[in-house]
Amino acid sequence: MKENLYLMREIILSLLVGFVLIVSTSLIFLKISNIFVYVVIFILFLIVLKIFPYLVLIVNKLLKVSVYKGKYNRELLKFVRSTGLNVKEVYVKDTNKGINANVFSVGNQTRIVFFKPVFTLCNLNELKAILAYEIGHVKKHDTVLRLVLGVLIVIISVVANIFIFRFVSFNIIILLISSLIFDLLFLPIEMQISQYLERRADMFSVKIMGESDSNISSLYKLIEGYKQKGFNFTDKVNPVIKFLGTHPYVFDRIKQLQSYSSLGIT
């Protein structure tokens, strides 16, 4: 199924990035014993952690985006500002390759980017629900939390590799195997934390909107949009793929959103 391959691609990419970081960082610490190098690496990490949100904002500015001047512009700006974020414009990315929206916030700057198909698929309340979900990530600093989590996983894996080579001679094959094992061990933990952050953003959106119907209908609209691209998402998907996804599976998100009303969260 095309949708399973699409979801598997995210898992493989996460594994690959983690594997490369663990191996490369382990090599640095195993082959370089100069404490000065370690201090420099630590300082660079702190710098990256501090400027990472700005880098995201700069990269986003380089994307092919333009100011949104459609009929919902004023309402969307008013809605975002009501959450306390400072935003000057709503932007649209002129692409049909994705159905998404992003909100980036650094200091007192906020940048909203909708992928063009979203405006075709969704009405005003659904657009607000999508925005509120993205704003939830900003308000909870989820981007930084994910970065810190990834760094912690790399550090623990590197320390474990260093410990292993205290008892055996260095061998690149052993390093590759041990790094892959640590990567596979931490992947479920990392993905489940990621899914928790996504559910928390959903809950934030429901609280801001005061209802969950707009969130639910927006997800159905996005499913329909992906169907037009050949992705036939159904409520039946490989449970391993669901467990290891960066996001809760879309139909699980819908069920969770439906439960919020009965729990009195709205």
C-alpha positions as CSV (number, residue, x, y, z in Angstrom):
1,M,0.0,0.0,0.0
2,K,1.3,3.4,-1.0
3,E,0.3,5.0,2.4
4,N,2.3,2.3,4.3
5,L,5.4,3.1,2.2
6,Y,4.8,6.8,2.9
7,L,4.8,6.2,6.6
8,M,7.7,3.8,6.4
9,R,9.8,6.5,4.7
10,E,9.5,8.7,7.8
11,I,10.6,5.8,10.1
12,I,13.6,5.0,7.9
13,L,14.6,8.6,7.7
14,S,14.5,8.9,11.5
15,L,16.6,5.8,11.8
16,L,19.2,7.0,9.3
17,V,19.6,10.4,10.9
18,G,20.0,8.9,14.3
19,F,22.5,6.2,13.1
20,V,24.7,8.7,11.3
21,L,24.8,11.1,14.3
22,I,25.6,8.2,16.7
23,V,28.4,6.8,14.6
24,S,30.0,10.1,13.7
25,T,29.9,11.5,17.3
26,S,31.2,8.2,18.6
27,L,34.1,8.3,16.2
28,I,35.0,11.8,17.4
29,F,35.1,10.8,21.1
30,L,36.8,7.5,20.5
31,K,39.5,8.8,18.2
32,I,40.2,12.2,19.7
33,S,41.3,12.4,23.4
34,N,42.0,16.1,23.6
35,I,39.7,17.6,26.3
36,F,39.8,20.9,24.4
37,V,38.0,19.4,21.5
38,Y,35.3,18.1,23.8
39,V,34.8,21.6,25.3
40,V,34.6,23.1,21.8
41,I,32.0,20.5,20.8
42,F,29.9,21.2,23.9
43,I,30.0,25.0,23.3
44,L,29.0,24.4,19.7
45,F,26.1,22.3,20.9
46,L,24.9,25.1,23.2
47,I,25.2,27.6,20.4
48,V,23.2,25.4,18.0
49,L,20.6,24.9,20.7
50,K,20.3,28.7,21.1
51,I,20.1,29.6,17.4
52,F,18.3,26.6,16.1
53,P,14.8,28.3,16.1
54,Y,16.4,31.2,14.2
55,L,17.9,28.8,11.6
56,V,14.4,27.3,11.1
57,L,13.0,30.7,10.6
58,I,15.7,31.7,8.1
59,V,15.3,28.5,6.1
60,N,11.6,28.9,6.0
61,K,12.0,32.4,4.6
62,L,14.1,30.9,1.8
63,L,11.2,28.7,0.7
64,K,9.0,29.6,-2.2
65,V,6.4,31.5,-0.3
66,S,4.3,34.6,-0.9
67,V,2.0,36.7,1.2
68,Y,-1.5,35.3,1.4
69,K,-4.1,37.8,0.3
70,G,-7.2,35.6,0.2
71,K,-10.5,36.1,1.8
72,Y,-9.5,34.6,5.2
73,N,-6.4,36.7,5.7
74,R,-7.8,39.2,8.2
75,E,-9.6,36.5,10.2
76,L,-6.5,34.3,10.4
77,L,-4.2,37.2,11.5
78,K,-6.7,38.2,14.2
79,F,-7.0,34.6,15.4
80,V,-3.2,34.1,15.7
81,R,-2.7,37.5,17.5
82,S,-5.5,36.5,20.0
83,T,-3.2,33.7,21.2
84,G,-0.4,36.2,22.0
85,L,1.8,35.6,19.0
86,N,3.1,38.6,17.1
87,V,2.5,38.0,13.4
88,K,2.5,40.5,10.4
89,E,1.4,38.3,7.5
90,V,0.0,34.9,6.6
91,Y,2.1,33.2,3.9
92,V,1.3,30.5,1.4
93,K,3.7,28.0,-0.1
94,D,3.0,27.6,-3.8
95,T,3.3,23.8,-4.0
96,N,1.1,20.8,-4.5
97,K,3.6,18.4,-3.0
98,G,2.3,18.6,0.5
99,I,-0.9,19.4,2.5
100,N,0.4,21.1,5.6
101,A,0.8,24.3,7.6
102,N,3.6,25.5,9.8
103,V,4.0,28.2,12.5
104,F,7.5,29.3,13.4
105,S,8.1,31.6,16.3
106,V,11.4,33.1,17.4
107,G,11.5,35.9,20.1
108,N,8.7,38.3,19.1
109,Q,8.6,37.1,15.4
110,T,6.1,34.6,14.2
111,R,5.8,33.2,10.6
112,I,2.7,31.3,9.4
113,V,3.0,29.2,6.2
114,F,0.1,27.3,4.7
115,F,0.7,24.9,1.8
116,K,-1.5,26.0,-1.1
117,P,-3.9,23.0,-1.2
118,V,-5.0,23.6,2.4
119,F,-6.9,26.8,1.4
120,T,-8.7,24.8,-1.3
121,L,-9.7,22.0,1.0
122,C,-10.6,23.8,4.3
123,N,-13.0,26.4,5.5
124,L,-12.2,29.2,7.9
125,N,-12.9,27.3,11.1
126,E,-10.8,24.3,9.9
127,L,-8.0,26.6,9.0
128,K,-8.1,28.1,12.5
129,A,-8.1,24.6,14.0
130,I,-5.0,23.7,12.0
131,L,-3.4,27.0,13.1
132,A,-4.2,26.4,16.7
133,Y,-2.6,23.0,16.5
134,E,0.6,24.5,15.1
135,I,0.5,27.3,17.6
136,G,0.3,24.6,20.4
137,H,3.7,23.4,19.2
138,V,5.1,26.9,19.4
139,K,3.7,27.7,22.8
140,K,5.0,24.4,24.3
141,H,8.4,24.8,22.7
142,D,8.1,21.4,21.1
143,T,10.8,22.0,18.4
144,V,13.4,22.6,21.1
145,L,12.2,19.7,23.2
146,R,12.6,17.4,20.2
147,L,16.1,18.7,19.6
148,V,17.1,18.2,23.2
149,L,15.7,14.7,23.2
150,G,17.6,13.8,20.0
151,V,20.8,15.1,21.6
152,L,20.3,13.1,24.8
153,I,19.8,9.9,22.8
154,V,23.0,10.5,20.9
155,I,24.9,11.3,24.1
156,I,23.7,8.1,25.9
157,S,24.5,6.0,22.8
158,V,28.0,7.5,22.5
159,V,28.7,6.9,26.2
160,A,27.6,3.3,25.7
161,N,29.9,2.9,22.7
162,I,32.8,4.4,24.6
163,F,32.1,1.9,27.5
164,I,32.0,-1.0,25.0
165,F,35.5,-0.2,23.6
166,R,37.0,-0.1,27.1
167,F,36.8,-3.9,27.0
168,V,37.3,-4.7,23.3
169,S,39.7,-3.2,20.7
170,F,38.2,-0.6,18.4
171,N,36.6,-2.1,15.3
172,I,34.5,-0.1,12.9
173,I,32.1,-3.1,12.3
174,I,31.4,-3.4,16.0
175,L,30.8,0.4,16.2
176,L,28.4,0.2,13.3
177,I,26.5,-2.7,14.8
178,S,26.3,-1.2,18.3
179,S,25.2,2.1,17.0
180,L,22.5,0.5,14.9
181,I,21.3,-1.4,18.0
182,F,21.1,1.7,20.1
183,D,19.4,3.5,17.3
184,L,16.7,0.8,17.1
185,L,16.3,0.7,20.9
186,F,15.7,4.4,21.2
187,L,13.6,4.8,18.2
188,P,10.3,3.6,19.9
189,I,10.9,5.9,22.8
190,E,11.6,8.9,20.6
191,M,8.6,8.3,18.4
192,Q,6.2,7.8,21.4
193,I,7.4,11.0,22.9
194,S,6.8,12.7,19.5
195,Q,3.3,11.3,19.4
196,Y,2.6,12.6,22.9
197,L,3.7,16.1,21.8
198,E,1.3,15.8,18.8
199,R,-1.6,14.8,21.0
200,R,-0.8,17.6,23.3
201,A,-0.9,20.0,20.4
202,D,-4.3,18.6,19.4
203,M,-5.6,19.2,22.9
204,F,-4.2,22.7,22.9
205,S,-6.1,23.3,19.6
206,V,-9.4,22.0,21.0
207,K,-9.1,24.2,24.0
208,I,-8.4,27.3,21.9
209,M,-11.2,26.5,19.5
210,G,-13.7,25.5,22.2
211,E,-14.8,22.5,20.2
212,S,-13.2,19.6,18.4
213,D,-15.5,19.4,15.3
214,S,-13.3,21.7,13.3
215,N,-10.2,19.7,14.1
216,I,-11.9,16.5,13.1
217,S,-13.3,17.8,9.8
218,S,-9.9,19.4,8.9
219,L,-8.3,16.0,9.3
220,Y,-10.9,14.4,7.1
221,K,-10.3,17.1,4.5
222,L,-6.6,16.4,4.6
223,I,-7.2,12.7,4.2
224,E,-9.3,13.5,1.1
225,G,-6.5,15.7,-0.2
226,Y,-4.0,12.9,0.1
227,K,-6.5,10.5,-1.6
228,Q,-6.4,12.8,-4.6
229,K,-2.7,12.2,-4.6
230,G,-3.1,8.4,-4.6
231,F,-2.8,7.8,-0.8
232,N,-5.7,5.7,0.4
233,F,-5.5,6.1,4.2
234,T,-7.8,3.7,6.0
235,D,-8.3,2.7,9.6
236,K,-6.3,-0.4,8.9
237,V,-2.6,0.0,9.0
238,N,0.4,-2.0,10.2
239,P,0.5,-1.6,14.0
240,V,4.3,-1.4,14.0
241,I,4.2,1.5,11.5
242,K,1.6,3.2,13.7
243,F,3.7,2.7,16.8
244,L,6.8,4.1,15.2
245,G,5.3,7.1,13.5
246,T,6.3,10.6,14.4
247,H,2.5,11.4,14.6
248,P,-0.4,9.4,15.9
249,Y,-2.0,7.7,13.0
250,V,-4.6,10.0,11.5
251,F,-7.7,7.9,12.4
252,D,-6.4,7.5,16.0
253,R,-6.1,11.2,16.2
254,I,-9.7,11.6,15.1
255,K,-10.9,9.1,17.7
256,Q,-8.9,10.9,20.4
257,L,-10.4,14.3,19.3
258,Q,-13.9,12.8,19.4
259,S,-13.3,11.6,22.9
260,Y,-12.4,15.2,24.1
261,S,-16.0,16.3,24.0
262,S,-17.2,13.4,26.1
263,L,-14.5,14.2,28.6
264,G,-15.5,17.8,28.9
265,I,-12.2,19.1,27.6
266,T,-13.8,21.5,25.2
